């Protein structure tokens, strides 16, 4: 069974390699990568790394590497077809059943009538008479070096249609060039982009164009490709049987896939009286609106790090022109799970912009309910609420790049946004109002993954914000590095964090392989490892459960909890989560350095792997808020 490359690409795009490998290998987030012990060879220190943004894995020990398909083929000893069929079923993509299905990218082209007519041999009436006898005399023996049937292989009959195949990608590329050329000849379309502040370099970069007002301009420009144009939805047929172009008198925004190929178009009417103002290509064999983000390819080319989802094409173009290269937009549809997963593959921290009006609030709530199940530990989502009467395009022009970046940076954390969004609808000063707020908040937190710590932290945060428990303490200086008491060891701070927030154990689990077994922290982590899956969902019950399990170390824990008051440094679930991650990074680095100085290696490969781990941890230490 032949499987087209574009189908394989679709399957890989919809497969999250971290989630896939995480079902077989215990992975720990390390900056923008995930690491664990390699499943393809025995090792004690993790050298196996998974890169979500590249959808790729690599082991620095045994050199195993590849994509999601290669991982399943190697770990299960299965062939390519078996693996691709399983992944296709999981991602909901239909595989071609035969060679005909594999040709869905092709269409039948009409013969070039002008070319055919030029191939008709001229007729000469005078030559229709019988040839003279001399014409029949030929003393040269016949030569059969060439195929004697070759003369019958072709015909110059203009009535015989020769089947030709066209490729959708080639056709869309030609149409893009056609629209680009039309823009150079249309002053009004050029003026539109000029008024929106789009410079000539940006026009070329985004391949912007113009669709003429003529109802059949595509049929005239591409007469051989009518069938292909219809299959792409760019030519429609009216009720009376007349063909017409979908996009007319509109500025054109070519839409590219992750490989940079044009797969569809967006068109904006130049006349504001025409409705709808925006029209997109309909879904086709190669164009699926729910799986694409406008600007993603361009942002990747610019190596964008921070990603911001906005609403319109012009917002994306304006922001990227100003240097906000991570700006993307959906294609006229509401954001969905696939859109968010596309961005989370680029970075675990993304921001979504919404209007501040009622419609914007409804859109934010809808997106929130879609996003919460995707917020595994390590992922962070922020909502950027735009000022009234402004979209990102107008806001960045008014504020300038620097102020826009500040506004973006100060967008509320998800925990604060959710709380403010819910509380505004109730009177949280009364028991009844608090009960209603808590009920709605509980509905949202139930959408979060049960396996992560964020769900637990958010529940505790909301209870304390409503006054059910002690309040989250304020932090003296958010910008300065955190300076902790030198009388308390880092290991003791970690134990204090675990006692207050048991679900943060997932950050410290990698330390079990590094810490000497006679240390108290190792013993506490070992207890967590045994009972972690049985922790109650309720935050308070979970704390009592842990204290009971750690009863043999009651006196040590009592001393640590008095000395290490970590609550003074946490202002939100996101910050305490970051604090735990930073402590884990610091301890991992310290213990790896101790192991390196001990020079106790079983092989050169183990030493190289250890150096690589130290290098990766050192990069993350530079982002830590903890002083050494």
C-alpha positions in Angstrom: 0.0 0.0 0.0 1.5 3.3 -1.1 1.0 6.1 1.4 1.5 9.7 0.2 4.0 11.8 2.0 1.4 14.4 2.8 -0.6 11.8 4.7 2.4 10.7 6.7 3.1 14.4 7.5 -0.5 14.8 8.7 -0.3 11.8 11.0 3.0 13.1 12.5 1.5 16.6 12.9 -1.4 15.2 14.9 0.8 12.9 17.0 2.3 14.4 20.1 5.6 12.5 20.4 6.0 13.4 24.1 2.7 11.9 25.0 3.3 8.9 22.8 6.8 8.1 24.2 5.6 9.1 27.7 3.3 6.0 27.7 6.4 3.8 27.5 9.2 5.9 29.1 9.1 7.9 32.3 9.9 11.4 31.0 11.0 14.4 33.0 10.7 17.9 31.5 14.1 19.6 31.1 13.6 23.1 29.6 12.2 22.6 26.1 13.0 18.9 26.0 12.0 15.8 28.0 14.4 13.2 29.2 14.4 9.7 30.6 16.2 6.4 30.6 16.6 5.0 27.2 14.3 2.1 26.4 16.7 0.7 23.8 19.7 0.1 26.1 20.3 -0.3 29.9 21.4 2.8 31.7 21.0 4.4 35.2 21.4 8.1 34.2 18.9 9.4 31.6 20.5 10.1 28.2 17.3 9.7 26.1 15.8 13.1 25.0 12.5 13.9 23.3 12.0 17.2 21.5 8.3 18.2 21.3 9.0 21.2 19.0 10.9 19.1 16.5 8.7 15.9 17.1 12.0 13.9 17.4 13.8 11.7 19.9 17.5 11.1 20.3 19.6 9.0 22.7 23.1 10.2 23.4 24.0 6.8 24.7 23.1 4.3 22.0 22.4 7.0 19.3 18.8 5.7 18.7 16.8 8.5 17.1 13.8 9.3 14.8 10.2 10.4 14.8 7.1 8.8 16.4 6.8 6.2 13.6 10.5 5.1 14.1 10.0 4.9 17.9 7.1 2.5 17.6 8.8 0.5 14.9 11.9 0.0 17.0 10.4 -0.5 20.4 7.7 -3.0 19.2 9.7 -4.6 16.3 6.9 -3.8 14.0 6.9 -2.8 10.3 6.1 0.6 8.9 2.5 -0.3 7.7 1.4 -1.7 11.0 2.6 1.4 12.9 1.2 3.9 10.4 -2.2 2.2 10.5 -2.3 2.4 14.3 -1.3 6.1 14.4 -3.8 6.8 11.6 -6.6 5.3 13.7 -5.5 7.3 16.8 -5.4 10.6 14.9 -8.5 10.0 12.8 -6.8 10.2 9.5 -7.9 7.9 6.7 -5.2 6.0 4.9 -5.4 5.3 1.1 -6.9 1.9 0.4 -5.3 1.5 -3.0 -3.3 3.4 -5.6 -6.3 5.3 -6.7 -6.7 6.8 -3.2 -3.0 7.7 -3.2 -3.6 9.9 -6.3 -6.0 12.2 -4.5 -3.4 15.0 -4.9 -3.9 14.7 -8.7 -6.6 15.9 -11.1 -7.2 15.6 -14.8 -6.0 18.5 -16.9 -7.7 19.5 -20.1 -5.7 19.3 -23.3 -4.1 22.5 -24.6 -6.3 23.2 -27.6 -4.0 25.9 -29.0 -1.0 23.5 -28.8 -3.0 20.7 -30.5 -4.1 22.9 -33.4 -0.5 24.0 -34.0 0.5 20.3 -34.3 -2.0 19.6 -37.2 0.1 19.0 -40.4 -0.7 21.4 -43.2 -2.9 19.9 -46.0 -1.9 20.4 -49.7 -4.7 19.5 -52.1 -2.3 19.2 -55.1 -0.5 16.4 -53.3 -3.7 14.3 -53.1 -3.1 12.9 -56.6 -1.4 9.6 -57.2 2.4 9.8 -56.9 4.4 9.1 -60.0 6.1 5.8 -60.5 9.4 7.4 -59.6 8.1 8.2 -56.2 7.5 4.5 -55.6 11.0 3.5 -56.6 13.2 3.1 -53.5 16.5 1.2 -53.9 17.5 1.7 -50.2 16.7 -1.3 -48.1 14.3 -0.7 -45.1 16.0 0.0 -41.8 14.6 -1.6 -38.7 17.0 -0.1 -36.1 14.1 1.9 -34.7 10.8 0.6 -33.4 8.8 -0.1 -36.6 5.6 0.7 -34.7 6.7 4.0 -33.4 4.8 5.9 -36.1 1.6 4.5 -34.6 2.3 5.6 -31.1 1.3 9.2 -31.5 -1.3 11.0 -33.4 -1.9 14.5 -34.5 -5.6 14.2 -34.4 -6.8 17.3 -32.5 -10.0 15.6 -31.5 -8.2 12.9 -29.5 -7.8 14.1 -25.9 -4.5 13.1 -24.3 -4.9 12.5 -20.5 -2.7 14.7 -18.4 -2.4 14.9 -14.6 -2.0 18.1 -12.6 -0.8 18.4 -9.0 -2.7 20.5 -6.5 0.4 22.0 -4.9 1.8 23.0 -8.3 -1.6 24.6 -9.3 -1.8 26.6 -6.0 1.7 27.8 -6.5 0.8 29.0 -10.0 -2.3 30.7 -8.7 -0.3 32.5 -6.0 2.1 33.9 -8.6 -0.9 35.0 -10.7 -2.4 36.8 -7.7 0.9 38.4 -6.9 1.2 39.7 -10.4 -2.3 41.1 -10.3 -1.5 43.1 -7.2 1.2 45.0 -9.1 -1.4 46.1 -11.6 -4.2 47.2 -9.1 -3.8 50.5 -7.4 -6.7 50.2 -5.0 -5.4 46.9 -3.6 -1.9 48.3 -3.2 -3.4 51.3 -1.4 -5.2 49.0 1.0 -2.0 47.4 2.2 -0.3 50.8 2.3 -3.0 52.2 4.6 -2.6 49.2 6.9 1.1 50.0 7.2 2.3 46.9 5.3 5.6 47.6 3.5 6.8 46.2 0.2 9.2 43.7 1.9 6.3 42.3 4.0 4.1 42.0 0.9 6.8 39.9 -0.7 7.5 37.8 2.4 3.8 36.9 2.8 3.2 36.7 -0.9 0.2 38.9 -0.7 -1.9 39.4 -3.9 -5.1 40.5 -5.5 -8.0 38.5 -7.1 -9.5 40.5 -10.1 -13.1 41.5 -10.2 -13.8 39.3 -13.3 -16.2 36.5 -12.4 -14.1 33.9 -14.4 -10.5 35.2 -14.2 -9.1 31.8 -13.0 -10.8 29.9 -15.8 -9.3 32.3 -18.3 -5.8 32.2 -16.7 -5.8 28.4 -16.2 -8.1 26.9 -18.9 -6.5 23.4 -18.5 -7.0 23.3 -14.8 -10.8 23.8 -14.4 -11.3 20.4 -12.7 -8.5 21.1 -10.2 -9.8 24.5 -9.5 -13.3 23.1 -8.8 -11.9 20.4 -6.5 -10.0 23.1 -4.5 -13.3 25.0 -4.3 -11.8 28.1 -6.0 -14.3 27.8 -8.9 -18.0 27.3 -7.9 -21.0 26.4 -10.1 -24.2 28.4 -9.8 -27.7 26.9 -9.8 -28.1 27.7 -13.5 -24.9 25.8 -14.2 -22.5 28.7 -14.8 -19.1 28.6 -13.3 -17.7 31.6 -11.2 -14.6 32.3 -9.1 -14.9 32.1 -5.3 -12.5 35.1 -4.7 -13.2 38.3 -6.6 -12.1 41.8 -6.0 -10.3 40.8 -2.8 -6.8 41.2 -1.5 -5.3 37.7 -1.1 -3.5 36.0 1.8 -1.9 32.7 0.7 -2.0 30.1 3.5 1.0 27.9 3.8 1.5 24.5 5.5 4.4 23.6 7.8 6.6 22.9 4.7 5.9 26.4 3.2 3.6 25.1 0.5 0.6 27.1 -0.4 -2.5 25.0 0.4 -5.3 27.6 0.3 -6.2 31.3 0.3 -7.9 33.9 2.4 -9.6 36.8 0.7 -10.6 40.2 2.2 -13.1 42.3 0.3 -11.9 45.7 -0.8 -15.4 47.1 -0.6 -16.5 47.1 3.1 -20.1 46.8 2.0 -19.6 43.3 0.6 -20.4 40.5 3.0 -18.8 38.4 4.2 -15.7 40.6 4.5 -13.4 37.5 4.7 -13.7 34.3 2.6 -11.4 31.3 2.9 -10.8 28.4 0.6 -13.0 25.5 1.6 -11.5 22.3 2.9 -10.0 20.1 0.3 -7.6 17.1 0.1 -4.7 19.3 1.1 -6.4 22.2 3.0 -7.9 21.6 6.5 -8.7 24.8 8.4 -8.9 23.1 11.8 -5.3 21.8 11.4 -3.6 25.0 10.3 -2.5 28.3 11.8 -1.8 31.4 9.7 1.7 32.6 10.4 3.0 29.4 12.0 5.4 28.6 9.1 6.6 32.2 8.9 7.1 32.3 12.7 9.1 29.0 12.6 11.3 30.5 9.8 12.1 33.4 12.2 12.8 30.9 15.0 10.0 32.5 17.2 10.1 31.5 20.9 7.0 33.2 22.4 3.7 32.4 20.6 0.6 34.7 20.6 -2.7 33.6 19.1 -4.7 36.5 17.6 -7.8 36.7 15.4 -7.0 38.0 12.0 -4.6 37.8 9.1 -3.7 41.5 9.3 -3.0 41.2 13.0 -0.5 38.4 12.4 1.2 40.3 9.5 1.4 43.6 11.5 2.8 41.9 14.6 5.4 39.9 12.8 6.4 43.0 10.8 7.0 44.7 14.2 9.1 41.8 15.4 6.5 39.8 17.3 7.4 36.7 15.2 5.3 34.3 17.2 1.9 35.8 16.2 -0.5 33.3 14.6 -4.2 33.2 13.8 -6.9 30.6 13.1 -8.4 30.5 9.6 -11.7 32.1 10.3 -12.7 29.4 12.8 -12.8 29.2 16.6 -9.6 27.9 18.2 -9.7 24.1 18.9 -7.6 21.4 20.5 -5.5 20.9 17.4 -4.7 24.6 17.1 -3.5 24.7 20.8 -1.5 21.5 20.5 0.2 22.9 17.4 1.4 25.9 19.5 2.3 23.8 22.6 4.6 21.8 20.3 6.5 25.0 19.7 6.6 26.1 23.3 5.0 25.1 26.6 4.1 28.7 27.2 1.5 30.4 24.9 -0.7 33.5 25.1 -4.1 34.0 23.5 -5.4 37.5 22.8 -9.1 38.3 23.2 -11.3 41.4 22.9 -12.5 42.9 26.2 -16.1 43.0 25.2 -18.9 40.4 25.9 -18.2 38.5 22.7 -14.5 38.3 23.7 -15.3 37.0 27.2 -17.5 34.3 25.7 -14.7 33.3 23.3 -12.2 33.2 26.2 -14.5 31.0 28.2 -15.0 28.6 25.3 -11.2 28.5 24.7 -10.6 28.0 28.4 -12.7 24.9 28.4 -10.9 23.5 25.4 -7.4 24.3 26.8 -7.7 23.1 30.4 -7.5 19.3 29.5 -4.3 20.1 27.6 -2.5 21.7 30.5 -0.2 19.0 31.5 2.5 19.9 34.0 5.0 22.4 32.5 2.5 24.0 30.2 1.4 27.5 30.8 -1.4 29.5 29.2 -2.0 33.2 29.5 -5.0 35.3 28.3 -4.2 38.8 26.9 -7.3 40.9 27.1 -7.2 43.8 24.6 -8.3 47.3 25.5 -11.7 48.5 24.1 -11.8 49.5 20.5 -8.4 47.9 19.8 -7.1 44.8 18.0 -3.4 43.8 18.1 -2.7 45.6 14.9 -4.0 49.0 16.1 -2.7 48.5 19.6 0.9 47.9 18.6 0.8 51.0 16.3 -0.5 53.1 19.2 1.7 51.8 21.9 4.9 50.9 20.0 6.7 47.6 20.2 8.3 48.1 23.7 5.0 49.0 25.4 3.2 46.3 23.6 5.7 43.8 24.9 5.2 45.1 28.4 1.5 44.7 28.1 1.9 41.2 26.8 4.3 40.3 29.6 1.9 41.6 32.2 -1.0 39.5 30.9 -2.5 37.7 34.0 -1.6 34.2 34.8 -4.3 31.6 34.1 -5.1 31.2 37.8 -5.7 34.9 38.2 -7.7 35.2 35.0 -10.0 32.3 35.8 -10.6 33.6 39.3 -11.4 37.2 38.1 -13.5 35.8 35.2 -15.8 33.8 37.6 -15.9 36.1 40.6 -17.3 39.0 38.5 -20.5 37.2 38.1 -21.2 36.6 41.9 -21.1 38.4 45.2 -18.0 36.7 46.7 -18.5 38.5 50.1 -21.4 36.2 51.1 -21.3 32.5 51.9 -23.9 31.9 49.1 -21.8 33.8 46.6 -18.6 32.0 47.6 -20.4 28.6 47.3 -21.5 29.5 43.7 -18.0 30.7 42.8 -16.4 27.5 44.2 -18.9 25.3 42.4 -18.1 26.9 39.0 -14.4 26.9 39.7 -14.6 23.2 40.6 -16.2 22.5 37.2 -13.2 24.1 35.5 -10.5 22.5 37.6 -12.1 19.1 36.9 -11.2 19.6 33.3 -7.5 19.6 34.1 -5.4 16.4 33.7 -5.8 14.4 36.9 -2.1 13.2 36.8 -0.6 16.7 37.1 0.2 18.9 40.1 -1.4 22.0 38.5 -4.9 20.8 39.2 -4.1 20.3 42.8 -2.4 23.7 43.1 -5.3 25.5 41.4 -7.9 24.0 43.7 -5.9 25.1 46.7 -5.3 28.5 45.3 -9.0 29.1 44.7 -9.9 28.0 48.2 -7.4 30.3 49.8 -8.5 33.2 47.6 -12.0 32.8 48.9 -10.8 32.6 52.5 -11.3 28.9 53.1 -7.7 28.4 54.1 -4.7 30.7 54.8 -4.1 33.2 52.0 -1.2 33.0 49.5 1.5 35.2 50.8 2.7 38.2 48.9 6.2 38.3 47.5 8.5 41.2 48.4 10.2 41.6 45.1 9.0 39.7 42.0 12.0 40.9 39.9 14.8 40.0 42.3 16.2 36.5 42.7 14.9 34.6 45.6 17.3 34.6 48.6 16.6 31.9 51.2 18.0 31.5 54.7 21.5 30.1 54.7 20.7 28.2 57.9 18.4 25.9 56.0 19.8 23.4 53.4 18.3 23.3 49.9 17.2 19.7 50.6 15.2 20.9 53.6 13.4 23.5 51.5 12.5 20.8 49.1 11.0 18.7 51.9 9.1 21.7 53.1 7.6 22.3 49.7 6.6 18.6 49.4 4.8 18.8 52.8 2.9 21.8 51.7 2.3 20.8 48.1 2.5 17.0 47.8 1.6 16.9 44.1 4.9 18.8 43.2 6.7 15.5 43.8 6.8 15.1 40.0 9.4 17.8 39.8 11.7 16.1 42.4 11.3 12.5 41.3 14.5 12.5 39.1 16.5 13.2 42.3 15.9 9.7 43.6 18.5 8.4 41.1 21.1 11.0 42.3 20.8 11.4 46.1 22.6 9.1 48.5 20.2 6.7 50.1 21.1 7.7 53.7 19.9 11.2 53.3 16.5 12.3 54.6 15.3 13.7 51.3 15.9 10.4 49.6 13.8 8.6 52.3 11.0 11.2 51.9 11.1 10.9 48.1 11.0 7.1 48.4 7.8 7.3 50.5 6.3 9.7 47.9 7.2 7.2 45.1 5.3 4.4 46.9 2.1 6.4 47.7 1.9 9.1 45.1 -0.7 7.4 42.9 -3.0 7.0 45.9 -3.0 10.7 47.0 -6.5 12.1 47.5 -7.6 14.8 45.1 -8.5 17.2 47.9 -5.4 19.3 48.8 -5.9 19.3 52.6 -6.5 15.6 52.7 -3.4 15.0 50.6 -1.3 16.9 53.1 -2.6 14.9 56.0 -2.1 11.7 54.0 1.6 12.5 53.4 2.2 13.6 57.0 0.8 10.2 58.2 3.0 8.3 55.7 6.1 10.2 56.9 5.3 9.7 60.6 8.7 7.9 61.2 10.4 11.2 60.5 8.0 13.4 62.5 10.6 15.3 64.6 12.8 16.0 61.6 9.9 17.3 59.6 8.6 19.5 62.5 12.0 21.2 62.7 12.2 21.7 58.9 8.7 23.2 58.6 9.5 25.7 61.3 12.8 26.7 59.7 11.9 26.6 56.0 8.9 28.9 55.6 8.5 28.6 51.8 5.1 30.1 51.9 6.7 33.5 52.0 7.9 33.1 48.4 4.7 31.9 46.7 2.1 34.2 45.3 0.3 31.8 42.9 0.1 28.2 41.7 2.4 29.1 38.8 5.0 30.6 41.0 5.2 27.7 43.5 5.4 25.3 40.6 8.3 27.3 39.2 9.9 27.4 42.6 9.8 23.6 42.8 11.2 23.2 39.3 14.1 25.6 40.2 15.0 23.7 43.4 15.0 20.4 41.5 17.3 21.9 38.8 19.7 23.2 41.4 19.9 19.9 43.3 20.2 17.9 40.0 23.1 20.1 39.0 24.9 19.8 42.4 24.6 16.0 42.6 25.7 15.6 38.9 28.7 17.7 39.6 29.6 15.6 42.7 29.4 12.5 40.6 31.6 14.0 37.9 34.2 15.0 40.5 34.2 11.5 41.9 35.4 10.2 38.5 33.7 6.9 39.1 32.6 5.9 35.6 31.9 2.5 34.1 32.7 3.6 30.6 33.7 6.6 28.5 30.1 6.6 27.1 28.8 7.1 30.7 31.2 10.0 31.3 30.1 11.7 28.0 26.5 11.2 28.9 27.1 12.7 32.3 28.8 15.8 30.8 25.8 16.2 28.5 23.4 16.1 31.4 25.4 18.7 33.3 25.4 20.9 30.2 21.6 20.7 29.7 21.0 21.4 33.4 23.4 24.3 33.4 21.4 26.0 30.6 18.3 25.8 32.7 20.0 27.1 35.8 20.5 30.4 34.1 16.7 30.9 34.1 16.4 30.0 37.8 15.1 32.5 40.4 17.2 30.9 43.2 20.5 32.3 44.3 23.5 30.0 44.7 
